[in-house]
Amino acid sequence: MNRMKVVLGVTGASGAAIAVRIAERLSDIEGVELHLVLSPAANRTLAHEVGAEALPSLLRKAARTYDHADIGAAIASGSFSTAGMIVAPCSMRTLAAIASGMADNLVVRAADVHLKERHRLILMARETPLHLGHLRNMCAVTEMGAIVMPPVPAFYHRPETIEAIVDHLAARAIDLLALPIAPLAKAWQGEG
């Protein structure tokens, strides 16, 4: 069976639980092969925000993991075909590097490859408030073809827990990849 490869890049911005949930959801989808790369700061944020067990749990969900410094890895090449990439959370440093083409690490290089190959790239840009430089970088990556999805929670589905909010954000990000599966996020049905 031909598996759909999805790359998940995790950076050190706040919101590590979203990356964990995306990995869990992707690993539950039949036919999806998860390729994972974490920045050094992501390891710290995972431990701080989710706990010591978060990193081993995340690594177990991946079919393949890559070293952040290995810009010669398979996912650094356009010949490595994927169904798309999600960077969750996406730090402002990573966003700026993607916007300027400064592919000095594997997260940024893999994102750059997705842009040049016209594959889906979802950037869960995480910062608040935003200054003009952040906004310009978001405009730049959008003009290049990325989808910027700040992890702003929706409340129309009336989440009762933080986990429900995280799950909905993860589902929306995965849905943006447009995989040939049923949508994961609960859709708005209107008020009637």
HUJO-V425492 format. One record per residue. N is the residue number from 0. RES is the residue in one letter. PSI is psi in radians with two decimals (NA if undefined). Layout:
[[N | RES | PSI] [N | RES | PSI]]
This chain:
[[0 | M | 2.40] [1 | N | 1.99] [2 | R | 2.55] [3 | M | 2.09] [4 | K | 2.26] [5 | V | 2.29] [6 | V | 2.33] [7 | L | 2.03] [8 | G | 2.33] [9 | V | 2.20] [10 | T | -3.09] [11 | G | 0.08] [12 | A | 2.79] [13 | S | 2.56] [14 | G | 0.44] [15 | A | -0.55] [16 | A | -0.51] [17 | I | -0.74] [18 | A | -0.75] [19 | V | -0.78] [20 | R | -0.65] [21 | I | -0.79] [22 | A | -0.74] [23 | E | -0.81] [24 | R | -0.76] [25 | L | -0.69] [26 | S | -0.32] [27 | D | -0.20] [28 | I | 2.08] [29 | E | 2.31] [30 | G | -0.02] [31 | V | 2.35] [32 | E | 2.02] [33 | L | 2.21] [34 | H | 2.18] [35 | L | 2.36] [36 | V | 2.29] [37 | L | 2.44] [38 | S | 2.78] [39 | P | -0.66] [40 | A | -0.50] [41 | A | -0.68] [42 | N | -0.75] [43 | R | -0.80] [44 | T | -0.70] [45 | L | -0.84] [46 | A | -0.73] [47 | H | -0.78] [48 | E | -0.55] [49 | V | -0.59] [50 | G | 2.91] [51 | A | -0.50] [52 | E | -0.17] [53 | A | -0.80] [54 | L | -0.90] [55 | P | -0.65] [56 | S | -0.76] [57 | L | -0.79] [58 | L | -0.61] [59 | R | -0.43] [60 | K | -0.31] [61 | A | 2.46] [62 | A | -0.55] [63 | R | 2.40] [64 | T | 2.68] [65 | Y | 2.60] [66 | D | 2.36] [67 | H | -0.55] [68 | A | -0.13] [69 | D | 1.38] [70 | I | 0.06] [71 | G | 0.17] [72 | A | 2.87] [73 | A | -0.73] [74 | I | -0.06] [75 | A | 0.03] [76 | S | 2.46] [77 | G | -0.30] [78 | S | -0.18] [79 | F | 1.76] [80 | S | 2.31] [81 | T | 2.92] [82 | A | -0.10] [83 | G | 3.11] [84 | M | 2.47] [85 | I | 2.32] [86 | V | 1.95] [87 | A | 2.12] [88 | P | 2.79] [89 | C | 1.96] [90 | S | 2.80] [91 | M | -0.52] [92 | R | -0.79] [93 | T | -0.74] [94 | L | -0.81] [95 | A | -0.71] [96 | A | -0.72] [97 | I | -0.76] [98 | A | -0.58] [99 | S | -0.02] [100 | G | 0.40] [101 | M | 1.31] [102 | A | 1.20] [103 | D | 0.03] [104 | N | 2.98] [105 | L | -0.58] [106 | V | -0.86] [107 | V | -0.73] [108 | R | -0.76] [109 | A | -0.70] [110 | A | -0.75] [111 | D | -0.72] [112 | V | -0.74] [113 | H | -0.67] [114 | L | -0.83] [115 | K | -0.50] [116 | E | -0.01] [117 | R | 0.65] [118 | H | 2.76] [119 | R | 2.32] [120 | L | 2.00] [121 | I | 2.12] [122 | L | 1.92] [123 | M | 1.28] [124 | A | 2.19] [125 | R | 1.83] [126 | E | 2.66] [127 | T | 2.42] [128 | P | 3.03] [129 | L | 2.42] [130 | H | 3.08] [131 | L | -0.64] [132 | G | -0.73] [133 | H | -0.82] [134 | L | -0.71] [135 | R | -0.69] [136 | N | -0.66] [137 | M | -0.73] [138 | C | -0.76] [139 | A | -0.84] [140 | V | -0.56] [141 | T | -0.75] [142 | E | -0.48] [143 | M | -0.18] [144 | G | -0.08] [145 | A | 2.79] [146 | I | 2.07] [147 | V | 2.10] [148 | M | 1.45] [149 | P | 2.44] [150 | P | 1.19] [151 | V | 2.11] [152 | P | 2.58] [153 | A | 2.58] [154 | F | 0.02] [155 | Y | -0.42] [156 | H | 0.11] [157 | R | 1.09] [158 | P | 2.45] [159 | E | -0.17] [160 | T | 2.84] [161 | I | -0.66] [162 | E | -0.66] [163 | A | -0.67] [164 | I | -0.83] [165 | V | -0.75] [166 | D | -0.73] [167 | H | -0.73] [168 | L | -0.76] [169 | A | -0.78] [170 | A | -0.74] [171 | R | -0.73] [172 | A | -0.78] [173 | I | -0.72] [174 | D | -0.60] [175 | L | -0.31] [176 | L | -0.31] [177 | A | 0.73] [178 | L | 2.68] [179 | P | 1.10] [180 | I | 2.90] [181 | A | 2.54] [182 | P | 2.49] [183 | L | -0.57] [184 | A | 2.48] [185 | K | 2.16] [186 | A | 2.61] [187 | W | 2.26] [188 | Q | 0.05] [189 | G | 2.94] [190 | E | -0.29] [191 | G | NA]]
